[in-house]
């Protein structure tokens, strides 16, 4: 029986490698500025970083998604295009229009592996996977912000059904309308009763709702938020993968009994604002 949360052991995960997403120096050079990367990733360094990242990923079944001509370098961030649910996959309609083809391309692979599709978010609705978290099979949260709109959330609730309580979190506006501020920019679940949060961006009603679900918090230090200190992937309960050079977050997680692995992510994560949760689409947790 598979679990619907963000912290149980990952049994199957989909990734798109730096090779298959970035493709070449020429593709990187033509797209990084328009997609608001902080700088152009270096191809050779990206490949090396990605191998290091994969070596730390605790999962027996890793699905490597192929390259496609209609995808951008953003496609390395595989979480965003598709959600998993007890009824099947939910294909997202991305808030960044250049990423729209990702859901269809990725779903081709998933359905060939036996995954069923429960539904699809269609225009004018928008929804991105980074704006959605499962707490358990009956409780989930979705961020309302620049990439996920009210119509997308309405369609999502229709697909999930009344058996899922979907808490809507109003996200703060990013500094630029094309920038990313997903729900998972401010919360990363670590276990059934623990989550890493960036408290200044957490609405009080969301904190209270999480506390009613029995969740306690680890706070990201202010100085480690912008370097992506809140983007932490739970590979199993309290077994996490995060970017290196975040000593405050690492120490606080270890104080709560977490086992922490770190990877170098200058090219594949920090330049594109996509940490370990963004680089992975867990399809099955057990």
PLY file of the C-alpha trace (Angstrom):
ply
format ascii 1.0
element vertex 286
property float x
property float y
property float z
element edge 285
property int vertex1
property int vertex2
end_header
0.00 0.00 0.00
1.56 3.26 -1.09
1.58 6.31 1.17
0.68 9.86 0.28
2.95 12.16 2.24
6.32 13.85 1.74
8.42 11.82 4.20
7.83 8.06 3.89
10.50 5.97 2.20
10.76 6.73 -1.51
10.21 3.53 -3.53
10.08 5.05 -7.01
11.30 8.47 -8.13
11.54 10.22 -11.48
14.42 12.54 -12.37
15.68 14.27 -15.50
19.44 14.40 -15.53
21.48 17.49 -16.20
22.45 15.92 -19.52
18.84 15.39 -20.58
17.60 18.78 -19.34
20.50 21.11 -20.09
21.57 19.17 -23.23
24.40 21.46 -24.30
26.27 24.68 -23.60
24.38 26.22 -26.53
20.97 25.41 -25.04
22.05 26.75 -21.66
23.36 29.94 -23.25
20.11 30.53 -25.15
17.73 30.00 -22.22
19.22 30.80 -18.83
18.51 34.53 -18.88
14.93 34.28 -20.16
14.18 31.67 -17.49
15.71 33.90 -14.80
18.51 31.61 -13.70
20.95 33.58 -11.57
23.79 32.68 -13.93
24.46 30.25 -16.76
25.15 26.75 -15.45
28.40 25.23 -16.65
27.63 22.02 -18.52
30.61 19.94 -17.38
30.24 21.01 -13.75
26.48 20.35 -13.90
27.05 16.77 -15.05
29.49 16.14 -12.20
27.19 17.71 -9.62
24.25 15.67 -10.83
26.17 12.40 -10.50
26.97 13.36 -6.92
23.33 14.16 -6.26
22.11 10.83 -7.68
24.65 8.91 -5.62
23.03 10.25 -2.44
19.43 9.65 -3.51
18.03 6.78 -1.45
15.66 4.94 -3.78
15.74 1.50 -5.43
13.84 2.54 -8.57
15.06 5.73 -10.26
13.29 6.59 -13.51
15.44 8.70 -15.80
13.27 10.91 -17.99
14.46 11.51 -21.56
15.36 14.76 -23.26
12.85 16.32 -25.65
13.15 19.20 -28.10
10.08 20.98 -26.70
11.43 21.16 -23.15
13.50 23.91 -21.57
16.36 23.68 -19.13
13.74 24.08 -16.36
12.74 20.46 -17.04
15.51 19.31 -14.69
13.03 20.23 -11.93
10.74 17.22 -12.34
8.46 17.74 -9.33
6.50 20.57 -10.86
4.73 18.97 -13.82
2.76 16.19 -12.15
1.18 15.37 -8.77
0.56 11.92 -7.34
-2.72 11.05 -5.64
-4.60 7.96 -4.42
-6.68 8.16 -7.62
-3.68 8.44 -9.95
-1.49 11.10 -11.47
-2.66 14.69 -11.85
-1.14 16.51 -14.81
-0.40 20.15 -14.05
-0.90 23.19 -16.23
2.25 25.08 -15.42
2.17 28.70 -14.31
5.28 29.35 -16.43
4.02 28.85 -20.00
7.39 27.66 -21.32
7.05 24.61 -19.07
3.60 23.55 -20.32
4.89 20.59 -22.42
6.56 18.94 -19.42
3.41 17.31 -18.03
2.58 15.55 -21.30
6.17 14.47 -21.96
6.67 13.12 -18.45
3.25 11.43 -18.34
4.18 9.40 -21.43
6.90 7.72 -19.40
4.82 7.28 -16.26
1.84 5.71 -18.03
4.13 3.30 -19.88
5.28 2.16 -16.44
1.68 1.47 -15.38
0.67 4.70 -13.66
-2.92 5.79 -14.20
-3.97 9.39 -14.83
-6.70 10.74 -12.53
-7.09 14.11 -14.19
-5.51 17.19 -15.67
-5.51 20.87 -14.77
-6.59 22.90 -17.79
-6.54 26.60 -18.69
-7.40 29.04 -17.21
-6.35 26.96 -14.21
-2.67 26.76 -13.33
-0.93 24.46 -10.86
2.69 23.50 -10.20
3.91 20.56 -8.15
6.13 22.72 -5.98
2.97 24.31 -4.61
1.53 21.07 -3.24
2.31 18.83 -0.27
0.66 15.76 1.20
0.56 15.41 4.98
-1.32 12.12 4.76
-3.90 10.54 2.49
-6.66 12.82 3.78
-4.80 16.09 4.39
-2.92 18.20 1.85
-1.93 21.83 1.34
-1.64 23.91 -1.80
-0.03 27.31 -2.30
-1.97 30.10 -3.98
0.59 32.31 -5.68
2.24 33.30 -8.95
2.35 29.74 -10.35
-0.88 28.24 -8.96
-4.18 30.11 -9.23
-7.65 29.77 -7.72
-9.09 27.98 -10.74
-6.25 25.46 -10.69
-6.92 24.81 -7.01
-10.66 24.38 -7.69
-9.90 21.78 -10.37
-7.43 20.06 -8.06
-10.04 19.76 -5.29
-12.53 18.30 -7.78
-10.03 15.62 -8.78
-8.98 14.80 -5.21
-12.58 14.67 -4.01
-14.17 15.51 -0.71
-12.19 12.81 1.11
-9.12 15.10 1.01
-9.01 18.26 3.12
-7.09 20.72 0.97
-5.74 23.71 2.89
-5.06 26.75 0.70
-1.98 28.77 1.67
-1.78 32.35 0.42
1.83 32.85 -0.62
3.66 36.18 -0.51
4.41 37.85 -3.82
7.91 37.22 -5.17
10.23 40.12 -5.95
9.59 39.62 -9.69
6.43 38.13 -11.24
8.48 35.55 -13.18
10.35 34.37 -10.09
9.47 31.20 -8.20
8.04 31.19 -4.71
6.39 27.83 -4.29
4.75 26.44 -1.16
7.78 24.16 -0.85
9.94 27.29 -0.67
8.60 27.76 2.87
7.93 24.22 4.15
9.53 20.79 3.80
7.90 17.92 5.72
10.44 15.68 7.45
8.30 13.14 9.32
4.68 12.62 10.33
5.15 15.07 13.22
7.93 17.38 12.01
8.42 19.98 9.27
11.12 22.45 8.34
9.66 25.94 7.84
10.62 29.51 7.05
8.34 31.14 9.60
8.31 34.75 8.25
6.46 33.57 5.11
4.15 31.09 6.88
0.59 32.45 7.34
-0.59 32.05 10.92
-3.68 30.07 9.91
-1.43 27.57 8.10
0.78 27.16 11.17
-2.29 26.54 13.33
-3.68 24.02 10.84
-0.38 22.11 10.80
-0.26 22.13 14.60
-3.75 20.62 14.67
-2.34 17.77 12.57
0.26 17.20 15.30
3.21 18.75 13.48
6.09 20.53 15.23
8.56 22.79 13.48
12.24 23.31 12.80
12.90 26.92 11.84
15.25 27.91 9.03
17.70 30.59 10.22
17.11 33.91 8.49
20.57 33.97 6.92
20.06 30.54 5.34
16.68 31.09 3.71
17.84 32.74 0.47
20.54 30.06 -0.10
17.58 27.58 -0.19
17.78 26.35 3.38
14.10 25.40 3.40
14.37 23.09 0.39
15.01 19.68 1.95
14.00 16.29 0.55
12.91 13.60 2.99
13.95 10.27 1.45
12.55 8.42 4.47
11.31 9.62 7.89
14.02 11.99 9.21
16.48 10.88 6.53
17.02 13.95 4.41
18.99 15.31 1.48
19.85 19.01 1.29
22.26 21.48 -0.26
25.68 21.86 1.34
26.92 24.99 3.13
23.79 25.40 5.26
25.28 24.67 8.71
22.47 26.19 10.75
19.74 24.13 9.09
21.88 20.99 9.21
22.58 21.38 12.92
18.92 22.01 13.75
17.80 18.99 11.75
20.37 16.74 13.41
19.22 18.02 16.81
15.77 16.63 15.93
17.20 13.21 15.11
17.50 13.64 11.35
20.20 11.95 9.31
21.43 14.57 6.84
23.20 14.08 3.52
24.40 17.13 1.56
25.29 17.67 -2.08
27.05 20.38 -4.07
24.38 22.17 -6.07
25.78 25.42 -7.36
25.07 24.59 -11.01
21.99 22.35 -10.86
20.23 23.92 -7.89
21.29 27.38 -6.81
21.58 28.98 -10.24
18.05 27.86 -11.13
16.49 28.08 -7.66
15.62 24.38 -7.57
16.74 22.25 -4.64
16.46 18.51 -4.01
12.66 18.49 -3.76
12.49 20.25 -7.13
14.95 17.83 -8.77
12.82 14.80 -7.88
9.28 13.57 -8.50
8.64 10.81 -5.96
6.01 8.59 -7.58
5.69 5.98 -4.85
6.39 6.11 -1.12
6.02 3.15 1.21
0 1
1 2
2 3
3 4
4 5
5 6
6 7
7 8
8 9
9 10
10 11
11 12
12 13
13 14
14 15
15 16
16 17
17 18
18 19
19 20
20 21
21 22
22 23
23 24
24 25
25 26
26 27
27 28
28 29
29 30
30 31
31 32
32 33
33 34
34 35
35 36
36 37
37 38
38 39
39 40
40 41
41 42
42 43
43 44
44 45
45 46
46 47
47 48
48 49
49 50
50 51
51 52
52 53
53 54
54 55
55 56
56 57
57 58
58 59
59 60
60 61
61 62
62 63
63 64
64 65
65 66
66 67
67 68
68 69
69 70
70 71
71 72
72 73
73 74
74 75
75 76
76 77
77 78
78 79
79 80
80 81
81 82
82 83
83 84
84 85
85 86
86 87
87 88
88 89
89 90
90 91
91 92
92 93
93 94
94 95
95 96
96 97
97 98
98 99
99 100
100 101
101 102
102 103
103 104
104 105
105 106
106 107
107 108
108 109
109 110
110 111
111 112
112 113
113 114
114 115
115 116
116 117
117 118
118 119
119 120
120 121
121 122
122 123
123 124
124 125
125 126
126 127
127 128
128 129
129 130
130 131
131 132
132 133
133 134
134 135
135 136
136 137
137 138
138 139
139 140
140 141
141 142
142 143
143 144
144 145
145 146
146 147
147 148
148 149
149 150
150 151
151 152
152 153
153 154
154 155
155 156
156 157
157 158
158 159
159 160
160 161
161 162
162 163
163 164
164 165
165 166
166 167
167 168
168 169
169 170
170 171
171 172
172 173
173 174
174 175
175 176
176 177
177 178
178 179
179 180
180 181
181 182
182 183
183 184
184 185
185 186
186 187
187 188
188 189
189 190
190 191
191 192
192 193
193 194
194 195
195 196
196 197
197 198
198 199
199 200
200 201
201 202
202 203
203 204
204 205
205 206
206 207
207 208
208 209
209 210
210 211
211 212
212 213
213 214
214 215
215 216
216 217
217 218
218 219
219 220
220 221
221 222
222 223
223 224
224 225
225 226
226 227
227 228
228 229
229 230
230 231
231 232
232 233
233 234
234 235
235 236
236 237
237 238
238 239
239 240
240 241
241 242
242 243
243 244
244 245
245 246
246 247
247 248
248 249
249 250
250 251
251 252
252 253
253 254
254 255
255 256
256 257
257 258
258 259
259 260
260 261
261 262
262 263
263 264
264 265
265 266
266 267
267 268
268 269
269 270
270 271
271 272
272 273
273 274
274 275
275 276
276 277
277 278
278 279
279 280
280 281
281 282
282 283
283 284
284 285
